[in-house]
Amino acid sequence: GARGALLYQDDFGDAESGWDVFSGTEQTVGYEGGRYVITVNIPNWMTWGNAYEWFDDGIVVEVDATKIGGPDDNGFGLVFGYQDEGNFYRFEIASDGYYRFGKYVDDEWIEIIPWEETDLVRQGDATNTITVEMGGGSFTFLSNGEVMGTAQDRSFAGGDVGLVAGSFDVPGVQIAFDQLRVYALE
């Protein structure tokens, strides 16, 4: 889909721009050196931070994500169509060359695209530009401008957006996000 107007952007240079900030033994989430950094300190844990911005259906969400610490066996990306902490979409890539898409409905995780291998994700300590196009129940997922996959789902339309990272067997996952942009989907 083509991009229309830029609806929202954050380069995370201003630590007062309104995103979640929290720190604990399990995870830290917040602004760090002009980026938004999520660190996951325990195994098999996922956490996210929200923008607190509502977008109607028909958007393109894009972010630059860099692995700065921990194992390549990780998951990180975007949340969108976010209603509340138990109801939202989640799209992730992994530093070992995979992507997946799913949703939480009333706190239950439902996989729509299980982890799928791709050569479009730059592996290891690399930066990937992650993009989701969402409109009318159709989703397109891109890495570095190339389409990885598509899906259909109608659980949520409008909603908040956010950034997510998670660990599996090995903790210490650390992801830095920059240049979050939301466009209207033409």
Salt bridges, closest charged atoms under 4 A:
GLU62 OE2 - ARG3 NH2 2.72
GLU62 OE1 - ARG181 NH2 2.85
ASP64 OD1 - ARG181 NH2 3.70
ASP72 OD1 - LYS67 NZ 2.58
GLU92 OE1 - ARG90 NE 2.85
GLU92 OE1 - ARG100 NE 2.70
GLU111 OE2 - ARG100 NH1 3.41
ASP125 OD1 - LYS67 NZ 2.92
ASP153 OD1 - LYS103 NZ 2.80
